[in-house]
Amino acid sequence: MTSTNDPYFDIRPYNDEEIPAAIDRLINDEEFIAAILQHRFARQPAWLKPLI
């Protein structure tokens, strides 16, 4: 089945050779980084958040 016929192509697991490119996209995505920081440092004081 090709990607044009596969209705689940967009949600399939990555192949090993696709992982480096996927990680590069994530670490260069400002919205993703902001979400991770907000989750990881959710309990930090408000004055500290601009520094993170």
MDTraj code that builds the backbone (N, CA, C; nanometers):
import mdtraj as md
import numpy as np

residues = "MET THR SER THR ASN ASP PRO TYR PHE ASP ILE ARG PRO TYR ASN ASP GLU GLU ILE PRO ALA ALA ILE ASP ARG LEU ILE ASN ASP GLU GLU PHE ILE ALA ALA ILE LEU GLN HIS ARG PHE ALA ARG GLN PRO ALA TRP LEU LYS PRO LEU ILE".split()
xyz = np.array([
    [0.0858, -0.1184, 0.0000],
    [0.0000, 0.0000, 0.0000],
    [0.0899, 0.1240, 0.0000],
    [0.0639, 0.2153, -0.0872],
    [0.1432, 0.3376, -0.0949],
    [0.0858, 0.4425, -0.0016],
    [0.1628, 0.5479, 0.0188],
    [0.1183, 0.6542, 0.1094],
    [-0.0071, 0.7250, 0.0587],
    [-0.0280, 0.7265, -0.0714],
    [-0.1482, 0.7918, -0.1239],
    [-0.2726, 0.7085, -0.0984],
    [-0.2566, 0.5785, -0.0813],
    [-0.3706, 0.4908, -0.0561],
    [-0.3903, 0.4602, 0.0916],
    [-0.2906, 0.4863, 0.1719],
    [-0.2945, 0.4505, 0.3136],
    [-0.3607, 0.5622, 0.3947],
    [-0.4798, 0.5392, 0.4503],
    [-0.5465, 0.6453, 0.5267],
    [-0.4768, 0.6755, 0.6592],
    [-0.3870, 0.5894, 0.7029],
    [-0.3184, 0.6080, 0.8308],
    [-0.1737, 0.6537, 0.8141],
    [-0.1354, 0.6946, 0.6959],
    [0.0028, 0.7340, 0.6690],
    [0.0494, 0.8466, 0.7609],
    [-0.0358, 0.9448, 0.7868],
    [0.0030, 1.0601, 0.8686],
    [0.0235, 1.0262, 1.0155],
    [-0.0306, 0.9151, 1.0622],
    [-0.0186, 0.8817, 1.2047],
    [0.0615, 0.7537, 1.2282],
    [0.1303, 0.7071, 1.1266],
    [0.2101, 0.5855, 1.1419],
    [0.3368, 0.6153, 1.2227],
    [0.3984, 0.5119, 1.2825],
    [0.5258, 0.5325, 1.3527],
    [0.6355, 0.5710, 1.2530],
    [0.7350, 0.6417, 1.3023],
    [0.8481, 0.6778, 1.2171],
    [0.9335, 0.5558, 1.1865],
    [0.9916, 0.5541, 1.0681],
    [1.0947, 0.4560, 1.0352],
    [1.2259, 0.5064, 1.0943],
    [1.3194, 0.4171, 1.1197],
    [1.4458, 0.4551, 1.1836],
    [1.5173, 0.5683, 1.1108],
    [1.5171, 0.5661, 0.9800],
    [1.5900, 0.6686, 0.9047],
    [1.5200, 0.8050, 0.9089],
    [1.3958, 0.8104, 0.9533],
    [1.3216, 0.9367, 0.9610],
    [1.3393, 1.0076, 1.0953],
    [1.3925, 0.9389, 1.1940],
    [1.3988, 0.9940, 1.3294],
    [1.4900, 1.1160, 1.3416],
    [1.6125, 1.1165, 1.2876],
    [1.6954, 1.2376, 1.3009],
    [1.6277, 1.3639, 1.2465],
    [1.5620, 1.3538, 1.1331],
    [1.4932, 1.4705, 1.0758],
    [1.3765, 1.5133, 1.1641],
    [1.3054, 1.4174, 1.2213],
    [1.1925, 1.4505, 1.3087],
    [1.2411, 1.5212, 1.4350],
    [1.3509, 1.4744, 1.4921],
    [1.4061, 1.5387, 1.6120],
    [1.4547, 1.6789, 1.5789],
    [1.5195, 1.6957, 1.4650],
    [1.5633, 1.8294, 1.4228],
    [1.4453, 1.9248, 1.4097],
    [1.3352, 1.8771, 1.3521],
    [1.2160, 1.9626, 1.3404],
    [1.1647, 2.0027, 1.4781],
    [1.1638, 1.9093, 1.5723],
    [1.1126, 1.9392, 1.7062],
    [1.2010, 2.0387, 1.7809],
    [1.3326, 2.0204, 1.7766],
    [1.4193, 2.1101, 1.8537],
    [1.4289, 2.2484, 1.7910],
    [1.3844, 2.2626, 1.6678],
    [1.3817, 2.3944, 1.6039],
    [1.2425, 2.4553, 1.6011],
    [1.1482, 2.3942, 1.6688],
    [1.0100, 2.4415, 1.6729],
    [0.9873, 2.5187, 1.8031],
    [0.9780, 2.6506, 1.7923],
    [0.9634, 2.7363, 1.9107],
    [0.8384, 2.7026, 1.9914],
    [0.7295, 2.6716, 1.9244],
    [0.6053, 2.6386, 1.9942],
    [0.6207, 2.5092, 2.0751],
    [0.6896, 2.4111, 2.0189],
    [0.7140, 2.2854, 2.0899],
    [0.8021, 2.3096, 2.2126],
    [0.9085, 2.3855, 2.1958],
    [0.9993, 2.4144, 2.3075],
    [0.9253, 2.4893, 2.4173],
    [0.8434, 2.5863, 2.3815],
    [0.7662, 2.6614, 2.4809],
    [0.6715, 2.5699, 2.5570],
    [0.6080, 2.4774, 2.4883],
    [0.5160, 2.3844, 2.5548],
    [0.5905, 2.2932, 2.6514],
    [0.7055, 2.2437, 2.6106],
    [0.7857, 2.1575, 2.6984],
    [0.8321, 2.2352, 2.8210],
    [0.8805, 2.3562, 2.8019],
    [0.9258, 2.4373, 2.9152],
    [0.8110, 2.4703, 3.0093],
    [0.6960, 2.5017, 2.9541],
    [0.5801, 2.5328, 3.0375],
    [0.5392, 2.4109, 3.1195],
    [0.5447, 2.2943, 3.0602],
    [0.5101, 2.1712, 3.1325],
    [0.6165, 2.1379, 3.2374],
    [0.7427, 2.1456, 3.1977],
    [0.8525, 2.1059, 3.2861],
    [0.8678, 2.2011, 3.4039],
    [0.8470, 2.3282, 3.3835],
    [0.8667, 2.4284, 3.4877],
    [0.7350, 2.4934, 3.5283],
    [0.6289, 2.4170, 3.5331],
    [0.4956, 2.4697, 3.5636],
    [0.4865, 2.5284, 3.7040],
    [0.5638, 2.4780, 3.7967],
    [0.5531, 2.5229, 3.9362],
    [0.6548, 2.6299, 3.9743],
    [0.7245, 2.6843, 3.8782],
    [0.8232, 2.7880, 3.9063],
    [0.7528, 2.9220, 3.9280],
    [0.8131, 3.0089, 4.0072],
    [0.7531, 3.1419, 4.0281],
    [0.7402, 3.2186, 3.8960],
    [0.6421, 3.3048, 3.8898],
    [0.6142, 3.3802, 3.7667],
    [0.7333, 3.4663, 3.7239],
    [0.8073, 3.5214, 3.8193],
    [0.9203, 3.6076, 3.7835],
    [1.0345, 3.5292, 3.7191],
    [1.0387, 3.3982, 3.7411],
    [1.1460, 3.3166, 3.6860],
    [1.1166, 3.2705, 3.5429],
    [0.9917, 3.2641, 3.5045],
    [0.9541, 3.2103, 3.3736],
    [1.0177, 3.2838, 3.2552],
    [1.0297, 3.4170, 3.2566],
    [1.0963, 3.4819, 3.1422],
    [1.2441, 3.4434, 3.1287],
    [1.3052, 3.4003, 3.2367],
    [1.4459, 3.3622, 3.2317],
    [1.4659, 3.2226, 3.1731],
    [1.3617, 3.1430, 3.1783],
    [1.3712, 3.0060, 3.1275],
    [1.3392, 3.0096, 2.9834],
])
top = md.Topology()
chain = top.add_chain()
for i, resn in enumerate(residues, 1):
    res = top.add_residue(resn, chain, resSeq=i)
    for name in ("N", "CA", "C"):
        top.add_atom(name, md.element.get_by_symbol(name[0]), res)
traj = md.Trajectory(xyz[None], top)
